[in-house]
């Protein structure tokens, strides 16, 4: 998963999710924020090390789409 094109595409998806999260940041749910922060940090570190995987990006998407109770 470390080829340049794959890493670039995954990174672009990650950036899209961050923009969406930033735009939605009206939520004040601490559990939601904690989960987001955790998956985001893991994915961001993987991105800087060029080891980003579709699974990590999908975890970020799932955290973003999760509804508050």
Secondary structure, DSSP 8 states (H G I E B T S, - for coil): ---HHHHHHHHHHHHHHHHHHHHHTT---HHHHHHHHHHHHHHHHHHHTT---HHHHHHHHHHHH----
